[in-house]
Amino acid sequence: METKAAAPALARQYFTGGDRPAERSLTSRVPPHLFFMGSAVFHYLGPAFAVLLFAHVAPLGVAWLRITSAAVVFALWRKPWRQWTVMDIPARQTVIWLGVVLAAMNASFYLAIDRLPLSTVGAIEFLGPIGLAAAGMRTVRNFLALACGAAGVYCLTQAGLTDLRLVGAPLGFTFAFVNCGLFVVYIVLGHKIARAGGPAGIDRLGVAMLVAMLAALPIGIWDAVPAFGSPTLLAAAVGVGISSSVIPYVCDQLAMARLSRATFALLLALLPATATVIGVLVLRQIPTLAELAGVGLVILGVGIHRETR
């Protein structure tokens, strides 16, 4: 019992490098907002490259390969099962649920971007976090922020449904809103495991990724089979996994450990803009005026929101 109780404290001490400023590790000196910026870029850069793989591997297959490659990287890098032995039952339950959420979130996200522009899915994904931030502090300003976000998503939805180029748009929006809800759960559960501190939080994320690999196995393994016959496709899938799940999720943990949930949700305003820019640069998805207006309203909504100090 003493070992379990002391583990979080030891993890925090290891992460910060001691109590004296001179002993702080590099990660503790870097502002948490910079970690979030790294997450914001790779959060959609990896999926943009994944879209290019859809011509050879089905979306659910790419999603499983992404999760599996990330799980393997965490296993080799962190050996996260050692963290499992020092966690209590509630912590283990949180990690397991996070793994299930990661599996479902990645699957629904890939099914959505297979049918809709990356910028549209990115903006819808953010509607949940802005609602979460507004629910945390019920003020007129925050309800106005939520209204702007909802109006933005409405513009994107109407633009997508009337765009004849988008095949399967209604189903795409369904997957996008499912991903939106799961993204909120990811933020809540992610903050819970981040409380363990630095390396412990990342190790728990590694355990969750192993759980996600097993949870997504039944729905993704058969679609992933074509990649195993092509070293090029397999290498590309591994690259997608590292850039989509390892780098952004680790950056999320390092940011969540030092930012409140409301502040983290506020910073997520960058994600719709990031998705739009990457969609243009990588996928040549040029947004319409209605789509730009929708993304702009979502970003405005987050800019209006403020948390109490």
C-alpha positions, 0 to 999 in steps of 0.5 A, a space after each residue: 500500500 505504501 508503494 502505491 501511495 508513494 508512486 504518484 509523488 515519486 513520478 511527480 518528483 521525477 518529472 520535475 527533477 526535484 523542488 529546486 528550479 535549477 533541477 527542473 527537467 527540460 519538459 518542466 521548463 517548456 511552457 505547457 502551451 507549446 506542448 499544446 501547439 505541437 499536439 494541435 499540428 500533429 493532431 490533424 497532420 497525421 490524419 491528413 496523410 491517413 486520408 491518402 492511404 484510404 485509396 489502398 487501405 480501408 479507413 477502419 484498417 488505417 485506424 487500427 494500424 494507427 492505434 497498433 503502431 502507437 501501442 507498439 511504440 509506447 510498449 518499446 519506449 515506456 514499458 507501460 505494464 510496469 505502471 499497471 502494477 502500481 495503479 489502484 482499481 479506480 485508476 485501472 478502470 479509468 485507463 481501460 475506459 480511456 483505451 476503449 474511448 480511444 479505439 472508438 474515437 479513432 474509428 469514428 474520426 477516420 470514417 468521418 474524414 473519409 466522407 467529409 473535409 478535414 476542416 469540417 470534421 475538425 470544427 464539429 469535433 470541437 463543438 463538444 469541448 466548447 460545450 464542456 468549457 461552457 458547462 464548467 462556468 455558466 455565464 452569459 459570455 460562455 453561453 454566447 460562446 456556445 451559441 457561436 460554436 453551434 452556429 458555426 457547426 450548423 453552417 458547416 453541416 448545411 454546406 456539407 449536405 448541399 455539396 454534391 461533391 461529398 458522397 455519403 455526407 449524412 453518414 459522415 456527419 453522423 460519425 463526426 458527431 459521434 467523434 465529437 462526443 468521444 473527444 469530450 470523454 477523452 479530455 475528461 479521462 485524459 485529465 484524470 490520468 494526467 494527474 498522476 504526473 509526467 512519466 506516470 501519466 504517459 505510462 498510463 496513456 501507453 496502457 490505454 493505447 494497448 487496450 485500444 489496440 485490443 478493442 479495435 482489433 475486431 473491427 479493423 484487423 481485416 481491413 488492415 490486411 492489405 498493408 501487411 503485404 506492402 512494406 511501403 504501406 505498412 511504413 506509411 501506416 506506422 508513420 501515421 500512428 506516430 504522428 497521429 497518436 504518439 506525438 499529439 497524445 504525449 503532448 496532450 499529457 504534458 499540457 494537461 498535467 499543467 493546464 486546467 480542463 477549461 483552459 485546455 478546452 479553450 486552447 482547442 480553438 486552434 484545432 479547427 483552424 489547424 485542420 483547415 490549413 492542413 486540409 488545404 496544404 496536404 489534401 488540397 481541400 479548398 473550403 467554400 465561403 460557407 465552410 470558412 464562415 462556419 470554422 470562423 464562428 467556431 473559433 470566435 466562440 472559443 475566443 469569447 469564452 473565458 474561465 475564472 481564475 
